[in-house]
Amino acid sequence: MEKPVKLVLPEIEEPTLIEGYPGIGLVGHIAANFLARELGMELIGYVESPFIPPVALILEGKPNPPVRFYGKDNMILAMADIYVPPTLVSEIARELVGYLKEMKGKSVISMGGIGIGFFKDQLEVWGVATGEELNRKLEEAGVKILQYGSIMGMSGKLLWEAGKEGLDAYVLLGETFGDKPDPRAAANVIEVLKKLALVEVSTEPLIREAEAIEAQLRKMHEQVEQARKKAGKQYENIYL
């Protein structure tokens, strides 16, 4: 019986996998796209499946598969530009872990967001790994360890499958309000990757992007407030 998914990937010795599928606040997705661009990574593979929507993503005038891999040296970056159904997520995760075991992979790092329902001046990064020693490494990098809860999607499935097979795996979740794309949360997650000595890249472009979005949101809020006050005065004049 043919497998529902096929990974088209070259053989890479002792790879490190970083995953950034779409999720809350698009944190992992933004971080993955940023890393691919800033690190000069090249398209090295993709996922084939009859269950992936028939779509080609056009980037810089060229067609690209919607679920794909970028690479540089021994680092593989997994990303998707579409919603991947849960059953397909499970199959992709299992195939990825199988590939990593065969290639004697070093570690798996998933990036995503964690929603918070209140305003904070300082957004933090939560995380969990497949062992106590790895959790201590995360704590040393300033990550708050998630003690209870659930991790959905590719991040959760990769964590579980990698742990079963004895691979080192981490999930990093940047705090976000979740109602808009959040480059600041993505920058916070990448800063943890830097502390873990996995990448070396400046997050200043993401911070500038976040500041631009925040300025736009403040302007929209001010416009709404002005319209509300103007409407309130009009009602007051009616009853005078």
C-alpha positions in Angstrom: 0.0 0.0 0.0 1.4 3.4 -1.0 2.2 5.8 1.9 -0.1 8.9 2.1 3.0 11.1 2.2 6.4 11.0 0.7 9.4 13.2 1.8 11.6 14.4 -1.1 14.8 15.2 0.8 18.5 14.7 0.1 20.7 12.7 2.5 22.1 15.1 5.1 24.4 13.7 7.8 23.5 14.5 11.4 20.9 17.2 10.5 19.1 19.6 12.9 15.5 20.1 12.0 13.7 23.4 12.7 10.0 23.4 12.1 7.7 26.4 11.6 4.2 25.5 10.4 1.3 28.1 10.5 -0.4 28.4 13.9 -1.5 31.0 16.4 -0.2 34.4 15.6 1.7 32.8 12.6 4.7 32.9 15.0 6.4 29.7 13.7 5.6 30.5 10.1 7.0 34.1 10.4 10.1 32.8 12.2 10.8 30.1 9.6 10.4 32.4 6.6 12.7 34.9 8.3 15.4 32.3 9.0 15.3 30.9 5.5 15.8 34.4 4.1 18.4 35.8 6.5 20.5 32.6 6.6 20.5 32.3 2.8 18.9 28.8 2.8 18.0 27.1 -0.4 15.0 25.0 -1.3 16.1 21.3 -0.9 12.9 19.3 -0.8 9.2 19.1 -0.3 6.3 16.8 0.7 4.4 14.9 -1.9 0.8 13.7 -1.1 -2.5 13.4 -2.9 -4.1 15.0 0.2 -2.2 18.3 -0.1 -4.3 20.9 -1.9 -3.4 21.4 -5.5 -1.6 24.7 -5.3 1.8 26.2 -6.3 3.2 29.0 -4.3 4.9 31.7 -6.4 8.0 33.2 -4.9 10.2 35.6 -6.8 8.5 34.6 -10.0 9.1 30.9 -9.5 6.6 28.1 -8.5 7.2 26.4 -5.2 5.5 23.5 -3.3 3.3 24.7 -0.4 4.9 22.2 2.1 8.6 22.3 1.6 12.1 22.2 3.1 15.0 24.6 3.0 18.6 23.7 3.9 22.0 25.0 4.6 25.0 22.9 5.9 23.4 20.4 8.2 20.3 22.4 9.0 16.8 21.6 7.6 14.0 24.1 7.9 10.4 22.7 7.5 7.6 25.1 6.6 4.2 25.2 5.1 2.1 28.0 3.5 -1.2 26.2 3.8 -3.3 24.6 6.5 -2.2 21.0 6.8 -4.9 18.6 8.0 -4.3 16.8 11.3 -4.1 13.3 9.7 -1.5 14.5 7.2 0.4 16.3 10.0 0.7 13.0 11.8 2.0 11.2 8.7 4.5 13.9 7.9 5.8 14.0 11.5 6.3 10.2 11.5 8.2 10.3 8.2 10.4 13.2 9.3 11.4 11.4 12.5 12.1 8.2 10.5 14.3 10.3 8.2 16.1 11.9 11.1 16.8 8.6 12.8 18.2 7.2 9.5 20.4 10.3 9.1 21.5 10.2 12.8 19.8 13.6 13.3 21.0 15.7 16.2 17.8 17.5 17.3 14.3 18.7 16.4 13.1 22.3 17.3 9.5 23.4 16.7 8.5 27.0 16.7 5.1 28.3 17.4 2.9 30.7 19.4 1.0 30.5 22.7 -2.0 32.8 23.1 -2.4 35.1 26.1 -5.6 37.0 26.8 -4.1 40.1 28.5 -1.6 42.8 27.8 2.0 42.4 28.8 4.9 44.8 28.3 7.4 41.9 28.1 6.3 38.9 26.1 8.0 35.6 27.1 8.8 32.3 25.5 7.4 29.1 26.8 8.8 25.7 26.0 9.2 22.0 26.7 11.6 19.3 25.6 11.9 15.5 25.7 13.9 15.3 28.9 14.8 17.0 32.1 18.3 17.9 31.0 17.0 19.5 27.8 14.4 21.4 29.9 17.2 22.8 32.0 19.0 24.0 28.8 15.8 25.8 27.9 15.5 27.4 31.3 19.1 28.6 31.0 18.1 30.2 27.7 15.3 32.1 29.5 12.5 29.8 28.5 9.6 29.2 30.9 8.9 25.5 31.1 5.4 24.4 30.2 4.3 22.1 33.1 0.7 21.3 32.0 -1.3 21.9 28.9 -1.4 20.6 25.3 0.6 21.4 22.2 -1.4 21.1 19.0 -0.4 20.5 15.4 3.0 19.7 13.9 4.9 21.0 17.0 3.1 18.6 19.4 3.3 15.6 17.0 7.0 16.1 16.3 7.7 16.4 20.0 5.9 13.1 20.7 7.3 11.1 17.8 10.8 12.4 18.3 10.6 11.6 22.0 9.4 8.0 21.3 12.5 7.4 19.1 15.0 8.9 21.6 15.7 12.1 19.7 16.3 15.4 21.4 13.3 17.6 20.7 12.2 21.0 21.8 9.1 23.1 21.3 9.4 26.9 21.6 6.2 29.0 21.9 6.3 32.8 21.8 3.6 34.6 23.8 1.2 36.3 21.4 -2.3 37.8 21.4 -3.0 35.5 18.4 -5.4 37.8 16.6 -2.8 39.1 14.1 0.5 38.0 12.6 3.1 38.6 15.4 6.7 39.2 14.2 7.7 40.4 17.7 6.8 36.9 19.1 8.7 35.3 16.2 11.8 37.5 17.1 11.5 36.3 20.7 11.6 32.7 19.7 14.6 33.2 17.4 16.4 34.9 20.2 16.1 31.7 22.2 17.5 29.7 19.2 20.5 32.1 19.3 21.0 31.4 23.0 20.9 27.7 22.2 23.7 28.3 19.7 21.6 27.0 16.8 21.5 30.1 14.7 23.3 33.5 14.5 21.1 36.2 13.0 19.9 39.6 13.9 16.2 39.9 14.7 16.2 43.7 14.1 14.2 43.4 10.9 11.4 41.5 12.7 11.4 44.1 15.5 11.0 46.9 13.0 8.2 45.0 11.3 6.5 44.5 14.7 6.8 48.2 15.5 5.3 49.1 12.1 2.3 46.8 12.7 1.9 48.2 16.3 2.0 51.8 15.1 -0.7 50.9 12.5 -2.8 49.3 15.1 -2.5 52.3 17.5 -3.5 54.6 14.6 -6.6 52.4 13.9 -7.5 52.4 17.6 -7.2 56.2 17.7 -9.4 56.6 14.7 -12.0 54.3 16.2 -11.9 56.3 19.5 -12.2 59.6 17.6 -15.2 58.3 15.7 -16.8 57.0 18.9 -16.4 60.3 20.7 -17.7 62.2 17.6 -20.7 59.9 17.5 -21.3 60.4 21.2 -21.3 64.2 20.9 -23.8 64.0 18.0 -26.2 62.0 20.2 -25.7 64.5 23.0 -26.7 67.4 20.7 -29.9 65.5 19.7 -31.1 65.5 23.2 -30.1 69.1 24.1 
